[in-house]
Structure formats: structure tokens, C-alpha cells
Amino acid sequence: MTRKKIILVSFLLILGVIFLVSLASELFSDRVAILTTGILILCISLSVIFERISHFGISDPVSIFLSFFMLYNGSVLVSSSFFVDSGSFSIGLFPMTFRSETLAYSGVLSLLALCGLLLGSKIIRLSNHDSRSKCDEVKLHRLNPGLLMFVGLIFYVAGILMYLYCFRAVGGFFASLSMDRSLRLAILGESLSLPYPGFVLSGIGAVFFASIATKRKFYFSISLLCLALWSALILLQGDRRFFVYSLMIVLVIWAMLYADRVIKMLSFRKLISIFLVLLMLIAMLSVFSAVRFLIPVLFTGYWNLEESIAWIRSNFSIDWFVPARTEFGAPYFSLLYNVQNKGDLLLGSSYVFSIPNILPESLYPGTKPDFLANIFARRIHDEFYTEKDLVKGWGYSPVAEAFQNFGFYGVFFVFLLLGLLLEVLCTLRHRNVFLSLVFVASVPEMLNLNRMCFAPVVQEYIFLLVPFTMLYFFYRLLSVGKT
């Protein structure tokens, strides 16, 4: 079957399932409808991912986004379907019970979002045949790998120093390891924050760019050392997000410089093997999420290592791996809540507010409009957790934000625009070194777009893009004197 036939059949299948799921209350039980929708999202996402990777490489932004979309939507729906009972849905992660039709309706919205994304991507392909990404090698002529490595190390060290300096509010980095993670984050959130993520990640990106482009073992050893040190620092703090960001950046740079050109030579079995390795990494991070509270327990000496291992053995649970009860399920809470508690449409205001939120607090005149995720977290705290001082964060589903702004059909059109944007990024990544770095800075946000509302995603991307851009122009400035 040709590529065009596959796409046509997929869209016809999607439209047919949307029609069937919309009649789920009459044709099926809610559990079957939810399970069917979740499986369909997983199957369509996987088929599109494998098809696009074979044509556009591992660094294809649509494939990267869909990899997380199916986890935060498809896998959550499939696992949630097993907790539907007597017309209601409840799991320990959420402080409230939802009607089963709420979960079924949310699944339709997720499927509708997927349809919009795929159509938006397809529009760009049909409208501009010259925009096809042929997995060409990034243009490396006149690249000075040694200078790029040097500049990358400068930015990396600067970022690490800024990161360690931020812990002065809690007595230093090692003193912070004995504190409860939630309390530590609350104190650090109120203190002066420095833009260390962009400097560290741009530095890691530059050193790996230089080492992979030249294939020098010495450069590669330095790059691995930088990644290992950064990973150790943030994992000791219980932070998975920046660890995943770092791995994504390294993977995408490797793909753009090497893997995208050879991906067609890999067999389907090897692609499946790579996919299974990524699933193992996700499983390991899920375990880490469940046991990271032990870090301050160990550092304070409250428990020793043997006692901690004994706790893990006695409390190990399959729930650690159930998507609906993990990191992937938390943002979906916002979608379920807004479907069951519909309010007035925001009419795009949450997207518009992302523009003023780019400015730091010190430069913004007046009070900045708050993120939807923060508003939602406080609302849930005031309704269900008033006895607790700290407000728990849930993340935010982009499907929920689109639904809040423009209603049912608005979900389709918001994700259609997102598909257009991702496809444009796909065409830019191989143009030159600068645009490659601009693209690399956007890669972490393909994860963040699945777990957070739009404004903080834009803000974080700008805070990442600025150091990446500074690094490139600093490199170009130094290279002028060497030519």
C-alpha cells in the first residue's frame, strides 16, 4: 500500500471511529468506547511515527511530538478504561470521581486533536512539495569543531555555576538534598532564578554537535562527562524533566548528523528494538518517580541504604507503571475536570497571554497574567487540599486548553495549527548550523507541549532559545578571528 493510500485510509478510519464513539452511549459501554479510543490513538500515532521516521528521520518533530502525545493521551485512556465501574471513573491519583461519559468524551477530544495535527502536517506537505525533508546532512562546511567545543564548554560551565548558585536560598546544593522536595521547590521558586537551563543545555548541545560531527573519541569523552555530571546533579534533586530534555537534545543532534541519513537501512526489527529501549527508559523513570522521596531520607540518615531497599521491595507496585496513575495521567486531570465542569470559553486569551509572559517579572509592568496550570492547581488545592500548605502541580493538557478556549471543534483547529508549526520546523532543521541549533532548542518543548499549557511552553522556549542563539553568535564572533 502506498503512502498516500495509507494516509487516506487512516483519515477515513479516524472519521468513522469519531462517529462511532460519539454514539458510544447507545452502541457500547463507556469502558469499551474509552478503550477503543485509546487503542486507536496509540495505533494511529505509532503507524504515523514509523512511517515518518522512515522518510524524515528520527529527528522529525512530528514524530517526536506524537511519541509523547500517545503516552499522555492514548496510554492514559487505555489504562483508565480498566478503572471505570458502574458509570464512574476514579483512581487514587485524582481527588475526585468523574462520570464515565466524561472520560469517553475526553477521549473523543484527544482523537479529534490527533486528526487536526495530522491534517495540519499534511497541508504543508501538499502545498509545498519542495519543503520535503530528505534527511540531508546538516551543512558543516567551515565548521570549526574545536572552537565549537570550547564555546560549548564555556556555556556549560556558566550554566552549572548558575545552577549551583540558585541553591544559596536553601543553604547550598548538598544541604538541599536533606530537604523535602516539595518544600525545596517552593523555597527555590520564591528566590531569584537564573537562566541556567538554557546555558547548560546549549552547552551540552554544542559539545555533542562538535564530537558527533568530528567523531573524535576525546571530544566524545568530554561530552559524555558533561552529560553525566549534569544528569547526576539534577537526578539527585529528583528532577526528571531536565534529564529527559538533555537526552532528547543529544538524541536529536546524533540523528541530524548521522542517524537520519541511515534510518532507511534499519530493519523493522531494529526499529522495534529502539522503541523497546525507549519504553525501558520510561519504565525506569517511572520507578525513579516513586522512590525519589528516599533521597532526602538517605541524606539525613533517617534510613540507611538497606532500609531503603527493603521499602522498595515491600512497596513495589504495578501502579508505578500504569500511565493513568503516573506522570502521564496527571495533565489529563485538567481535561477531565474541564469537561465535567464546563465554564465560559476563553476565546484564545490563554494563548495571547503567552506573549507578555515572556518578560521576566522584574521587567513586566504590573502583575503578569497567571498560567492556566497555576490557576488550575490553586483551584484543586482550594477544593480538595485546604489542609495542606503547599499547592500541588498537575501540569496541563493542551487538549484541555484548546477545549477551554474554543470548545469541541476548536480542539481540531488548534491542533491543525500545531501540525503546521511542527511541519515548518521539520523543513528548517537541516538548512544550516544556526537553524539546526534553533530547532534543537525547540525539541524539549515537544514534550512540554503535551504536559503543560501554552504560555509556560513559549516562555521556556524563549529562555532556551536565547542562550542557544548567544552561543552560536559567540562562536561566529570568535571564528572570525581564526579565518
VOKOLMAR-759024 format. One record per residue (C-alpha): residue number from 0; residue in three letters; x, y, z. Coordinates in Angstrom, 3 decimals, padded with zeros to 6 digits. Layout:
N
ATOM   num   residuo         xx         yy         zz
ATOM   NUM       ala          X          Y          Z
...
END
This chain:
483
ATOM   num   residuo         xx         yy         zz
ATOM     0       met    000.000    000.000    000.000
ATOM     1       thr    001.392    003.382   -000.992
ATOM     2       arg    001.955    006.212    001.448
ATOM     3       lys   -000.981    008.250    000.097
ATOM     4       lys   -003.318    005.260    000.407
ATOM     5       ile   -002.191    004.680    003.992
ATOM     6       ile   -002.911    008.309    004.883
ATOM     7       leu   -006.299    008.227    003.138
ATOM     8       val   -007.333    005.006    004.867
ATOM     9       ser   -006.154    006.394    008.219
ATOM    10       phe   -008.273    009.535    007.901
ATOM    11       leu   -011.330    007.558    006.809
ATOM    12       leu   -010.799    005.261    009.771
ATOM    13       ile   -010.466    008.206    012.141
ATOM    14       leu   -013.658    009.837    010.874
ATOM    15       gly   -015.523    006.565    011.176
ATOM    16       val   -014.372    005.981    014.726
ATOM    17       ile   -015.264    009.529    015.762
ATOM    18       phe   -018.792    008.857    014.528
ATOM    19       leu   -018.967    005.558    016.382
ATOM    20       val   -017.522    006.889    019.603
ATOM    21       ser   -019.964    009.818    019.530
ATOM    22       leu   -022.731    007.196    019.729
ATOM    23       ala   -020.929    005.188    022.394
ATOM    24       ser   -023.669    005.648    024.988
ATOM    25       glu   -026.075    003.759    022.749
ATOM    26       leu   -023.829    001.267    020.939
ATOM    27       phe   -021.204    000.329    023.520
ATOM    28       ser   -020.455    000.583    027.200
ATOM    29       asp   -018.364    003.578    028.155
ATOM    30       arg   -015.457    001.286    029.072
ATOM    31       val   -015.334   -000.238    025.580
ATOM    32       ala   -015.605    003.192    023.964
ATOM    33       ile   -012.751    004.557    026.092
ATOM    34       leu   -010.579    001.523    025.463
ATOM    35       thr   -011.273    001.644    021.723
ATOM    36       thr   -010.444    005.342    021.504
ATOM    37       gly   -007.214    004.900    023.431
ATOM    38       ile   -006.095    001.958    021.300
ATOM    39       leu   -006.927    003.877    018.132
ATOM    40       ile   -004.819    006.861    019.258
ATOM    41       leu   -001.916    004.523    020.019
ATOM    42       cys   -002.182    002.634    016.724
ATOM    43       ile   -002.536    005.727    014.522
ATOM    44       ser    000.285    007.509    016.339
ATOM    45       leu    002.618    004.527    016.054
ATOM    46       ser    001.857    003.989    012.374
ATOM    47       val    002.477    007.661    011.577
ATOM    48       ile    005.668    007.688    013.686
ATOM    49       phe    007.184    004.680    011.922
ATOM    50       glu    006.107    005.960    008.505
ATOM    51       arg    007.573    009.424    009.068
ATOM    52       ile    010.797    008.152    010.638
ATOM    53       ser    011.423    006.007    007.582
ATOM    54       his    011.126    009.118    005.385
ATOM    55       phe    012.250    012.039    007.539
ATOM    56       gly    014.466    010.507    010.205
ATOM    57       ile    014.473    010.202    013.994
ATOM    58       ser    014.734    013.968    014.429
ATOM    59       asp    011.355    014.534    012.711
ATOM    60       pro    009.453    016.908    015.063
ATOM    61       val    006.026    015.459    014.231
ATOM    62       ser    007.228    012.000    015.241
ATOM    63       ile    008.763    013.338    018.455
ATOM    64       phe    005.566    015.169    019.392
ATOM    65       leu    003.368    012.154    018.571
ATOM    66       ser    005.577    009.885    020.684
ATOM    67       phe    004.612    011.900    023.741
ATOM    68       phe    001.048    012.584    022.601
ATOM    69       met    000.213    008.887    022.510
ATOM    70       leu    001.663    008.443    026.001
ATOM    71       tyr   -000.161    011.408    027.557
ATOM    72       asn   -003.437    010.577    025.783
ATOM    73       gly   -003.665    007.100    024.247
ATOM    74       ser   -001.944    005.154    027.018
ATOM    75       val   -003.813    007.125    029.706
ATOM    76       leu   -007.176    006.306    028.085
ATOM    77       val   -006.351    002.611    027.696
ATOM    78       ser   -005.234    002.241    031.316
ATOM    79       ser   -008.090    004.422    032.615
ATOM    80       ser   -010.687    002.197    030.947
ATOM    81       phe   -009.918   -000.547    033.475
ATOM    82       phe   -010.893    001.756    036.352
ATOM    83       val   -014.369    002.530    035.004
ATOM    84       asp   -017.026    000.965    037.205
ATOM    85       ser   -020.777    001.488    037.388
ATOM    86       gly   -020.731    004.618    035.268
ATOM    87       ser   -017.926    006.345    037.161
ATOM    88       phe   -014.173    006.668    036.963
ATOM    89       ser   -011.867    007.068    039.936
ATOM    90       ile   -008.183    006.476    040.666
ATOM    91       gly   -006.069    007.360    043.671
ATOM    92       leu   -004.117    009.996    041.753
ATOM    93       phe   -007.173    012.256    041.367
ATOM    94       pro   -009.008    013.753    044.360
ATOM    95       met   -012.434    013.399    042.735
ATOM    96       thr   -014.614    010.928    040.848
ATOM    97       phe   -015.631    011.502    037.238
ATOM    98       arg   -018.552    010.205    035.246
ATOM    99       ser   -017.543    007.551    032.741
ATOM   100       glu   -019.062    009.591    029.907
ATOM   101       thr   -016.682    012.417    030.904
ATOM   102       leu   -013.739    010.137    030.242
ATOM   103       ala   -015.294    008.909    026.973
ATOM   104       tyr   -015.906    012.492    025.794
ATOM   105       ser   -012.333    013.462    026.733
ATOM   106       gly   -011.101    010.560    024.617
ATOM   107       val   -013.029    011.899    021.616
ATOM   108       leu   -011.376    015.291    022.144
ATOM   109       ser   -007.933    013.669    022.197
ATOM   110       leu   -008.737    011.796    018.980
ATOM   111       leu   -010.029    014.988    017.408
ATOM   112       ala   -006.778    016.728    018.355
ATOM   113       leu   -004.802    013.960    016.672
ATOM   114       cys   -006.870    014.377    013.493
ATOM   115       gly   -006.188    018.119    013.443
ATOM   116       leu   -002.468    017.612    013.973
ATOM   117       leu   -002.173    015.111    011.115
ATOM   118       leu   -004.227    017.267    008.748
ATOM   119       gly   -002.150    020.363    009.539
ATOM   120       ser    001.008    018.420    008.817
ATOM   121       lys   -000.426    017.094    005.567
ATOM   122       ile   -001.486    020.572    004.363
ATOM   123       ile    002.130    021.777    004.426
ATOM   124       arg    003.261    018.701    002.526
ATOM   125       leu    000.600    019.136   -000.164
ATOM   126       ser    001.048    022.889   -000.516
ATOM   127       asn    004.823    022.888   -000.896
ATOM   128       his    006.458    019.857   -002.453
ATOM   129       asp    009.865    021.491   -002.163
ATOM   130       ser    009.565    021.556    001.632
ATOM   131       arg    010.192    017.838    001.936
ATOM   132       ser    012.907    016.947    004.400
ATOM   133       lys    015.215    014.475    002.688
ATOM   134       cys    017.291    013.783    005.796
ATOM   135       asp    020.203    015.647    004.250
ATOM   136       glu    023.278    016.098    006.363
ATOM   137       val    023.463    019.440    008.153
ATOM   138       lys    025.803    021.710    006.214
ATOM   139       leu    029.063    021.538    008.126
ATOM   140       his    031.393    023.383    005.755
ATOM   141       arg    033.632    025.894    007.502
ATOM   142       leu    032.643    024.450    010.888
ATOM   143       asn    035.405    024.694    013.491
ATOM   144       pro    034.690    021.757    015.846
ATOM   145       gly    037.421    022.690    018.329
ATOM   146       leu    036.112    026.229    018.698
ATOM   147       leu    032.510    024.998    018.973
ATOM   148       met    033.598    022.570    021.709
ATOM   149       phe    035.391    025.407    023.544
ATOM   150       val    032.388    027.739    023.373
ATOM   151       gly    030.055    024.930    024.383
ATOM   152       leu    032.141    024.209    027.481
ATOM   153       ile    032.095    027.900    028.451
ATOM   154       phe    028.295    027.993    028.313
ATOM   155       tyr    028.033    024.634    030.076
ATOM   156       val    030.268    025.693    032.976
ATOM   157       ala    028.437    029.023    033.253
ATOM   158       gly    025.127    027.167    033.439
ATOM   159       ile    026.376    024.741    036.095
ATOM   160       leu    027.688    027.608    038.234
ATOM   161       met    024.352    029.451    037.922
ATOM   162       tyr    022.519    026.234    038.842
ATOM   163       leu    024.602    025.714    041.988
ATOM   164       tyr    024.293    029.405    042.921
ATOM   165       cys    020.475    029.127    042.923
ATOM   166       phe    020.688    026.799    045.953
ATOM   167       arg    022.064    029.523    048.187
ATOM   168       ala    018.465    030.113    049.354
ATOM   169       val    018.398    026.637    050.923
ATOM   170       gly    021.935    026.532    052.289
ATOM   171       gly    023.688    025.130    049.236
ATOM   172       phe    023.273    022.191    046.889
ATOM   173       phe    024.228    019.418    049.303
ATOM   174       ala    022.243    020.947    052.165
ATOM   175       ser    019.177    020.954    049.901
ATOM   176       leu    019.401    017.175    049.452
ATOM   177       ser    018.239    016.654    053.032
ATOM   178       met    015.069    018.738    052.479
ATOM   179       asp    011.668    017.527    051.355
ATOM   180       arg    011.484    018.011    047.591
ATOM   181       ser    008.187    019.941    047.613
ATOM   182       leu    009.429    022.334    050.297
ATOM   183       arg    012.730    022.799    048.485
ATOM   184       leu    010.988    023.628    045.205
ATOM   185       ala    008.661    026.076    046.957
ATOM   186       ile    011.585    027.976    048.518
ATOM   187       leu    013.609    027.979    045.290
ATOM   188       gly    010.555    029.175    043.360
ATOM   189       glu    010.354    032.297    045.534
ATOM   190       ser    014.052    033.148    045.263
ATOM   191       leu    015.920    034.738    042.373
ATOM   192       ser    016.149    032.281    039.496
ATOM   193       leu    018.981    032.363    036.977
ATOM   194       pro    018.646    031.111    033.366
ATOM   195       tyr    020.852    028.070    033.945
ATOM   196       pro    018.799    025.535    031.886
ATOM   197       gly    019.418    027.289    028.583
ATOM   198       phe    023.139    027.668    029.231
ATOM   199       val    023.634    024.060    030.329
ATOM   200       leu    021.515    022.580    027.542
ATOM   201       ser    023.050    024.782    024.829
ATOM   202       gly    026.484    023.817    026.108
ATOM   203       ile    025.610    020.124    026.013
ATOM   204       gly    024.178    020.576    022.536
ATOM   205       ala    027.331    022.316    021.269
ATOM   206       val    029.808    019.797    022.681
ATOM   207       phe    027.855    016.856    021.306
ATOM   208       phe    027.437    018.649    017.985
ATOM   209       ala    031.230    019.011    017.769
ATOM   210       ser    032.017    015.480    018.952
ATOM   211       ile    029.484    013.730    016.689
ATOM   212       ala    030.407    015.856    013.671
ATOM   213       thr    034.109    015.006    014.031
ATOM   214       lys    033.774    011.521    015.589
ATOM   215       arg    036.758    012.254    017.829
ATOM   216       lys    036.916    009.994    020.875
ATOM   217       phe    038.427    012.714    023.063
ATOM   218       tyr    035.626    015.153    022.249
ATOM   219       phe    033.055    012.418    022.774
ATOM   220       ser    034.529    011.560    026.197
ATOM   221       ile    034.276    015.212    027.264
ATOM   222       ser    030.675    015.355    026.026
ATOM   223       leu    029.720    012.232    027.971
ATOM   224       leu    031.383    013.622    031.094
ATOM   225       cys    029.363    016.846    030.795
ATOM   226       leu    026.130    014.923    030.345
ATOM   227       ala    026.924    012.563    033.242
ATOM   228       leu    027.727    015.402    035.681
ATOM   229       trp    024.585    017.347    034.770
ATOM   230       ser    022.440    014.219    034.988
ATOM   231       ala    023.833    013.345    038.420
ATOM   232       leu    023.164    016.854    039.763
ATOM   233       ile    019.553    017.040    038.613
ATOM   234       leu    018.644    013.432    039.429
ATOM   235       leu    019.901    013.934    042.978
ATOM   236       gln    017.348    016.752    043.159
ATOM   237       gly    014.656    014.333    041.950
ATOM   238       asp    014.299    016.202    038.647
ATOM   239       arg    013.411    014.003    035.659
ATOM   240       arg    012.380    016.786    033.289
ATOM   241       phe    015.794    018.323    032.575
ATOM   242       phe    017.318    014.848    032.411
ATOM   243       val    014.866    013.925    029.649
ATOM   244       tyr    015.487    017.274    027.947
ATOM   245       ser    019.211    016.524    027.858
ATOM   246       leu    018.724    013.057    026.395
ATOM   247       met    016.341    014.417    023.757
ATOM   248       ile    018.831    017.064    022.667
ATOM   249       val    021.669    014.554    022.395
ATOM   250       leu    019.477    012.076    020.506
ATOM   251       val    018.265    014.694    018.024
ATOM   252       ile    021.775    016.033    017.342
ATOM   253       trp    023.005    012.471    016.760
ATOM   254       ala    020.052    011.909    014.439
ATOM   255       met    020.570    015.087    012.408
ATOM   256       leu    024.292    014.452    011.938
ATOM   257       tyr    024.163    010.712    011.388
ATOM   258       ala    021.071    008.614    012.102
ATOM   259       asp    018.625    010.450    009.832
ATOM   260       arg    020.765    009.515    006.826
ATOM   261       val    020.926    005.794    007.621
ATOM   262       ile    017.493    005.185    009.128
ATOM   263       lys    016.187    003.691    005.879
ATOM   264       met    018.785    000.931    006.148
ATOM   265       leu    017.465   -000.213    009.519
ATOM   266       ser    015.130   -003.180    009.521
ATOM   267       phe    011.715   -003.092    011.141
ATOM   268       arg    013.094   -005.358    013.883
ATOM   269       lys    015.803   -002.812    014.739
ATOM   270       leu    013.243   -000.011    014.855
ATOM   271       ile    011.163   -002.084    017.265
ATOM   272       ser    014.291   -002.696    019.366
ATOM   273       ile    014.924    001.054    019.603
ATOM   274       phe    011.284    001.572    020.577
ATOM   275       leu    011.565   -001.082    023.327
ATOM   276       val    014.704    000.560    024.704
ATOM   277       leu    012.823    003.869    024.960
ATOM   278       leu    009.985    002.082    026.763
ATOM   279       met    012.507    000.657    029.243
ATOM   280       leu    013.825    004.159    029.875
ATOM   281       ile    010.289    005.386    030.538
ATOM   282       ala    009.760    002.488    032.957
ATOM   283       met    012.981    003.344    034.804
ATOM   284       leu    011.923    006.984    035.136
ATOM   285       ser    008.546    005.828    036.486
ATOM   286       val    010.330    003.817    039.173
ATOM   287       phe    012.542    006.812    039.937
ATOM   288       ser    009.444    008.961    040.407
ATOM   289       ala    008.114    006.527    043.011
ATOM   290       val    011.348    006.272    045.007
ATOM   291       arg    012.902    009.738    044.699
ATOM   292       phe    011.464    010.710    048.098
ATOM   293       leu    014.154    008.422    049.530
ATOM   294       ile    016.925    010.843    048.522
ATOM   295       pro    016.453    013.246    051.488
ATOM   296       val    015.670    010.258    053.720
ATOM   297       leu    019.078    008.787    052.910
ATOM   298       phe    020.954    012.084    053.156
ATOM   299       thr    019.518    012.858    056.587
ATOM   300       gly    020.404    009.364    057.779
ATOM   301       tyr    016.804    008.651    058.767
ATOM   302       trp    017.090    005.396    056.794
ATOM   303       asn    020.174    003.622    055.598
ATOM   304       leu    020.573    002.031    052.172
ATOM   305       glu    019.427   -001.388    053.331
ATOM   306       glu    016.241    000.030    054.850
ATOM   307       ser    015.522    001.964    051.667
ATOM   308       ile    015.959   -001.147    049.514
ATOM   309       ala    013.688   -003.052    051.895
ATOM   310       trp    010.999   -000.371    051.485
ATOM   311       ile    011.234   -000.605    047.698
ATOM   312       arg    010.886   -004.397    047.803
ATOM   313       ser    007.869   -004.316    050.111
ATOM   314       asn    006.108   -001.414    048.344
ATOM   315       phe    006.914   -002.218    044.727
ATOM   316       ser    003.674   -001.966    042.754
ATOM   317       ile    002.473   -002.346    039.203
ATOM   318       asp    000.783    001.032    039.751
ATOM   319       trp    004.209    002.615    039.258
ATOM   320       phe    003.888    001.714    035.576
ATOM   321       val    000.165    002.358    034.979
ATOM   322       pro    000.071    005.526    032.801
ATOM   323       ala   -003.159    006.849    034.339
ATOM   324       arg   -001.511    006.831    037.772
ATOM   325       thr    001.820    008.342    036.788
ATOM   326       glu    003.273    011.461    035.188
ATOM   327       phe    001.249    010.799    032.046
ATOM   328       gly   -002.079    010.799    033.869
ATOM   329       ala   -001.658    013.992    035.882
ATOM   330       pro   -002.092    016.503    032.991
ATOM   331       tyr   -005.160    014.578    031.780
ATOM   332       phe   -006.828    015.535    035.054
ATOM   333       ser   -007.196    019.087    033.713
ATOM   334       leu   -009.075    017.813    030.651
ATOM   335       leu   -011.427    015.622    032.683
ATOM   336       tyr   -012.104    018.430    035.134
ATOM   337       asn   -012.916    020.999    032.436
ATOM   338       val   -015.120    018.591    030.505
ATOM   339       gln   -017.160    017.800    033.618
ATOM   340       asn   -017.142    021.410    034.859
ATOM   341       lys   -017.570    023.478    031.707
ATOM   342       gly   -017.078    027.219    032.046
ATOM   343       asp   -017.128    030.214    029.731
ATOM   344       leu   -014.883    029.987    026.695
ATOM   345       leu   -011.570    031.843    026.996
ATOM   346       leu   -011.616    032.687    023.269
ATOM   347       gly   -007.857    032.475    022.852
ATOM   348       ser   -006.888    034.629    025.825
ATOM   349       ser   -004.627    031.966    027.370
ATOM   350       tyr   -002.645    031.820    024.122
ATOM   351       val   -002.413    035.609    023.831
ATOM   352       phe   -001.183    035.866    027.429
ATOM   353       ser    001.865    033.817    026.455
ATOM   354       ile    003.321    036.950    024.831
ATOM   355       pro    003.579    039.150    027.959
ATOM   356       asn    004.666    036.126    029.998
ATOM   357       ile    007.888    036.035    028.019
ATOM   358       leu    009.128    039.025    030.015
ATOM   359       pro    010.696    038.367    033.444
ATOM   360       glu    008.814    039.605    036.494
ATOM   361       ser    011.330    042.408    037.005
ATOM   362       leu    010.703    043.833    033.513
ATOM   363       tyr    006.942    043.356    033.361
ATOM   364       pro    004.844    046.463    034.169
ATOM   365       gly    002.223    045.425    036.710
ATOM   366       thr    001.069    041.914    037.540
ATOM   367       lys    001.617    039.217    034.933
ATOM   368       pro   -001.397    037.073    033.939
ATOM   369       asp   -001.050    033.666    035.532
ATOM   370       phe   -000.720    030.357    033.709
ATOM   371       leu   -003.766    028.136    033.305
ATOM   372       ala   -001.814    025.369    035.037
ATOM   373       asn   -001.220    027.530    038.124
ATOM   374       ile   -004.857    028.661    038.234
ATOM   375       phe   -005.986    025.060    037.967
ATOM   376       ala   -003.570    023.878    040.670
ATOM   377       arg   -004.831    026.517    043.129
ATOM   378       arg   -008.444    025.666    042.332
ATOM   379       ile   -007.863    021.990    043.066
ATOM   380       his   -005.975    022.903    046.228
ATOM   381       asp   -008.811    025.123    047.467
ATOM   382       glu   -011.402    022.418    046.705
ATOM   383       phe   -009.643    019.318    047.977
ATOM   384       tyr   -006.359    020.083    049.778
ATOM   385       thr   -007.056    023.035    052.058
ATOM   386       glu   -005.316    021.255    054.948
ATOM   387       lys   -002.001    021.372    053.057
ATOM   388       asp    000.183    024.457    052.833
ATOM   389       leu    001.843    023.634    049.508
ATOM   390       val   -000.081    023.690    046.238
ATOM   391       lys    000.407    020.539    044.180
ATOM   392       gly    001.097    020.973    040.460
ATOM   393       trp   -000.735    018.808    037.923
ATOM   394       gly    000.609    020.047    034.629
ATOM   395       tyr   -001.972    020.818    031.965
ATOM   396       ser   -003.316    019.031    028.912
ATOM   397       pro   -003.029    021.035    025.658
ATOM   398       val   -006.311    019.402    024.624
ATOM   399       ala   -007.913    020.884    027.734
ATOM   400       glu   -006.568    024.353    026.905
ATOM   401       ala   -007.880    024.182    023.339
ATOM   402       phe   -011.260    022.995    024.646
ATOM   403       gln   -011.419    025.796    027.214
ATOM   404       asn   -010.632    028.407    024.607
ATOM   405       phe   -012.735    027.336    021.625
ATOM   406       gly   -014.890    024.367    022.586
ATOM   407       phe   -015.248    020.980    020.868
ATOM   408       tyr   -014.413    021.970    017.274
ATOM   409       gly   -011.755    024.399    018.428
ATOM   410       val   -009.629    021.442    019.578
ATOM   411       phe   -009.357    020.294    015.955
ATOM   412       phe   -008.302    023.694    014.600
ATOM   413       val   -005.807    024.467    017.386
ATOM   414       phe   -004.017    021.192    016.741
ATOM   415       leu   -004.223    021.766    012.999
ATOM   416       leu   -002.176    024.935    013.539
ATOM   417       leu    000.205    022.969    015.741
ATOM   418       gly    000.650    020.445    012.928
ATOM   419       leu    001.539    023.301    010.567
ATOM   420       leu    004.112    024.619    013.033
ATOM   421       leu    005.767    021.227    013.558
ATOM   422       glu    005.967    020.670    009.818
ATOM   423       val    007.661    024.043    009.332
ATOM   424       leu    010.228    023.074    011.972
ATOM   425       cys    010.797    019.856    010.059
ATOM   426       thr    011.853    021.822    006.981
ATOM   427       leu    014.261    024.083    008.891
ATOM   428       arg    016.340    021.588    010.855
ATOM   429       his    018.826    020.710    008.068
ATOM   430       arg    019.315    024.145    006.498
ATOM   431       asn    022.454    025.253    008.351
ATOM   432       val    024.154    025.065    011.739
ATOM   433       phe    022.294    028.071    013.168
ATOM   434       leu    018.820    026.827    012.202
ATOM   435       ser    019.801    023.385    013.445
ATOM   436       leu    020.544    024.871    016.874
ATOM   437       val    017.275    026.829    016.777
ATOM   438       phe    015.490    023.565    016.077
ATOM   439       val    017.374    021.718    018.815
ATOM   440       ala    016.253    024.380    021.317
ATOM   441       ser    012.635    023.598    020.408
ATOM   442       val    012.931    019.825    020.893
ATOM   443       pro    012.310    019.775    024.689
ATOM   444       glu    009.093    021.739    024.113
ATOM   445       met    007.664    018.859    022.064
ATOM   446       leu    007.495    017.021    025.367
ATOM   447       asn    006.383    020.092    027.288
ATOM   448       leu    003.576    020.815    024.797
ATOM   449       asn    001.976    017.539    025.897
ATOM   450       arg    002.092    018.219    029.609
ATOM   451       met    001.717    021.968    030.097
ATOM   452       cys   -000.384    024.901    028.947
ATOM   453       phe    000.870    027.089    026.124
ATOM   454       ala    002.194    030.183    027.941
ATOM   455       pro    004.941    028.491    030.015
ATOM   456       val    005.949    026.451    026.952
ATOM   457       val    006.527    029.647    024.965
ATOM   458       gln    008.320    031.222    027.896
ATOM   459       glu    010.615    028.243    028.386
ATOM   460       tyr    011.368    028.022    024.677
ATOM   461       ile    012.453    031.670    024.594
ATOM   462       phe    014.605    031.122    027.676
ATOM   463       leu    016.237    028.168    025.906
ATOM   464       leu    016.469    029.832    022.501
ATOM   465       val    018.284    032.945    023.753
ATOM   466       pro    021.318    031.045    025.146
ATOM   467       phe    021.415    028.793    022.053
ATOM   468       thr    021.452    031.908    019.851
ATOM   469       met    024.041    033.609    022.063
ATOM   470       leu    026.250    030.539    021.845
ATOM   471       tyr    026.098    030.493    018.059
ATOM   472       phe    026.898    034.186    017.616
ATOM   473       phe    029.660    033.984    020.224
ATOM   474       tyr    031.101    031.083    018.236
ATOM   475       arg    030.814    033.058    014.986
ATOM   476       leu    032.443    036.103    016.595
ATOM   477       leu    035.434    034.060    017.743
ATOM   478       ser    035.668    032.211    014.451
ATOM   479       val    036.066    035.477    012.512
ATOM   480       gly    039.471    035.997    014.065
ATOM   481       lys    040.554    032.497    013.156
ATOM   482       thr    039.718    032.681    009.442
END
